[in-house]
Amino acid sequence: MSELKNSMTDTVMDALGDVKDPEIASVSILDLGMIHEVEVTDGKVKVSVLPTFSGCPALHIIERDIKKALETVAGIESAEVNFVFTPSWTTDRITQEGRERLKEFGISPPPANHVMGEPWEIDCPYCGSTYVTMENIFGPTACRSILYCKSCKNPFEAMKPVADMG
């Protein structure tokens, strides 16, 4: 029974890997490190999701997309999605694959193991240069800033680092 449960959990995780961030179509919520826990019991699945920001306006879209993805999994009769805030999501949860996909999308990923309050070095996702200027700390979403690369002359966004406060 345990092997079957593990197999079903793996299948659910594979399906969650297809759920993309609504604003960054190249990166999955799995690669962003948003999946906290998955419980599969008797055809029912409960997914605990860590929002990247508590006020994220896309949470209802993420919930809908998770449920839609899990509808396609054989053996799953119902899916429940809960947004949890403990532990807090941090940018350290982003996988290496997620960091690469952010760059492909034109977003500079946040530094790993960032200490809150410390400055962070931002590399241009297009040319890799650190010769950049911050144009606006407030980007199109709460989690991103707008920058300009003085080397390749491209504007780009950078994901703001969010560190564990504990």
C-alpha positions as CSV (number, residue, x, y, z in Angstrom):
1,M,0.0,0.0,0.0
2,S,2.8,2.4,0.9
3,E,4.4,1.9,-2.6
4,L,1.1,2.6,-4.3
5,K,0.7,5.8,-2.2
6,N,4.3,6.9,-3.0
7,S,3.6,6.2,-6.7
8,M,0.4,8.2,-6.6
9,T,2.2,11.1,-4.8
10,D,4.9,11.0,-7.5
11,T,2.2,11.1,-10.2
12,V,0.6,14.1,-8.5
13,M,4.0,15.9,-8.2
14,D,4.5,15.2,-12.0
15,A,1.1,16.8,-12.7
16,L,2.0,19.8,-10.5
17,G,5.2,20.3,-12.5
18,D,2.9,21.2,-15.4
19,V,1.2,24.0,-13.5
20,K,2.9,27.3,-14.5
21,D,3.1,30.5,-12.7
22,P,0.3,32.7,-14.2
23,E,2.7,35.6,-14.8
24,I,5.9,33.6,-15.8
25,A,4.8,31.0,-18.2
26,S,8.2,29.3,-18.4
27,V,8.4,28.3,-14.7
28,S,6.3,25.9,-12.8
29,I,5.0,26.4,-9.2
30,L,7.0,23.3,-8.4
31,D,10.2,24.9,-9.6
32,L,9.3,28.1,-7.7
33,G,9.2,26.0,-4.6
34,M,5.6,26.8,-3.8
35,I,4.5,23.2,-3.1
36,H,4.9,22.6,0.6
37,E,3.1,19.3,1.1
38,V,1.0,16.8,-0.9
39,E,-1.2,14.2,0.9
40,V,-2.9,11.5,-1.1
41,T,-5.5,9.3,0.7
42,D,-8.1,7.1,-0.9
43,G,-8.3,9.1,-4.2
44,K,-8.3,12.4,-2.5
45,V,-5.4,14.8,-2.7
46,K,-4.6,17.8,-0.5
47,V,-2.0,20.2,-1.7
48,S,-0.5,22.8,0.6
49,V,0.9,25.7,-1.3
50,L,3.2,28.5,-0.1
51,P,2.3,31.8,-1.8
52,T,5.4,33.8,-2.9
53,F,3.6,36.9,-1.5
54,S,0.6,36.8,0.8
55,G,-1.2,39.4,-1.3
56,C,-0.5,37.8,-4.6
57,P,-3.5,38.4,-6.9
58,A,-2.9,35.2,-8.9
59,L,-3.7,32.8,-6.0
60,H,-7.2,31.9,-7.3
61,I,-5.7,31.2,-10.7
62,I,-3.0,29.0,-9.2
63,E,-5.7,27.1,-7.2
64,R,-7.8,26.6,-10.4
65,D,-4.8,25.4,-12.4
66,I,-3.7,22.9,-9.7
67,K,-7.2,21.5,-9.5
68,K,-7.4,21.3,-13.3
69,A,-4.0,19.5,-13.5
70,L,-5.0,17.0,-10.9
71,E,-8.4,16.2,-12.6
72,T,-6.3,14.5,-15.3
73,V,-4.5,12.2,-12.8
74,A,-6.0,8.7,-12.9
75,G,-7.1,7.6,-9.5
76,I,-7.7,11.1,-8.1
77,E,-11.4,11.8,-7.3
78,S,-11.0,15.1,-5.7
79,A,-8.4,17.8,-5.0
80,E,-8.2,20.3,-2.2
81,V,-5.8,23.3,-2.4
82,N,-4.8,25.1,0.8
83,F,-2.6,28.2,0.9
84,V,-0.3,28.0,4.0
85,F,1.9,30.7,5.3
86,T,4.1,28.7,7.7
87,P,6.8,28.2,6.9
88,S,7.2,31.4,4.9
89,W,8.1,31.0,1.2
90,T,11.6,32.2,0.5
91,T,13.5,32.6,-2.8
92,D,15.9,29.9,-1.6
93,R,13.1,27.4,-2.4
94,I,13.5,28.1,-6.2
95,T,15.1,25.1,-7.9
96,Q,18.1,25.4,-10.2
97,E,15.8,24.6,-13.0
98,G,13.5,27.4,-11.9
99,R,16.4,29.8,-11.8
100,E,17.4,28.9,-15.4
101,R,13.8,29.2,-16.6
102,L,13.5,32.7,-15.0
103,K,16.6,33.7,-16.9
104,E,15.1,32.3,-20.2
105,F,12.0,34.4,-19.5
106,G,14.2,37.6,-19.1
107,I,14.0,37.7,-15.3
108,S,17.2,37.7,-13.2
109,P,16.8,35.2,-10.4
110,P,17.4,36.2,-6.8
111,P,20.6,35.2,-5.1
112,A,20.7,32.0,-3.2
113,N,21.0,32.2,0.6
114,H,20.4,35.9,0.7
115,V,20.5,37.6,4.1
116,M,17.7,40.1,4.6
117,G,18.8,43.7,4.6
118,E,22.0,42.9,2.7
119,P,22.5,44.3,-0.9
120,W,22.3,41.8,-3.7
121,E,24.2,41.5,-6.9
122,I,22.0,41.4,-10.0
123,D,23.2,39.8,-13.2
124,C,21.6,40.7,-16.5
125,P,19.7,37.6,-17.7
126,Y,20.6,38.3,-21.3
127,C,24.4,38.9,-21.2
128,G,25.4,38.0,-17.6
129,S,26.8,41.5,-16.9
130,T,26.6,43.0,-13.4
131,Y,26.9,46.5,-15.0
132,V,23.2,47.2,-14.3
133,T,21.2,50.0,-12.8
134,M,17.9,49.7,-10.8
135,E,15.3,51.8,-12.7
136,N,12.5,51.1,-10.2
137,I,12.4,48.9,-7.1
138,F,8.7,48.5,-7.8
139,G,8.2,46.3,-10.9
140,P,5.0,45.0,-12.5
141,T,4.4,42.7,-9.5
142,A,5.4,43.0,-5.9
143,C,8.1,40.4,-6.3
144,R,10.0,42.0,-9.1
145,S,12.1,45.2,-9.8
146,I,12.9,46.9,-13.1
147,L,16.6,47.2,-14.1
148,Y,18.6,48.3,-17.1
149,C,21.8,46.6,-18.4
150,K,24.4,49.1,-19.4
151,S,26.4,46.4,-21.2
152,C,23.8,45.0,-23.6
153,K,21.4,47.9,-23.3
154,N,18.4,45.8,-22.4
155,P,15.8,46.5,-19.8
156,F,15.0,43.5,-17.6
157,E,13.3,42.5,-14.4
158,A,14.8,40.9,-11.3
159,M,13.0,38.8,-8.8
160,K,13.5,40.4,-5.3
161,P,15.2,38.1,-2.8
162,V,13.0,37.0,0.1
163,A,14.9,35.5,2.9
164,D,13.9,33.6,6.0
165,M,13.5,36.1,8.9
166,G,14.2,33.4,11.5
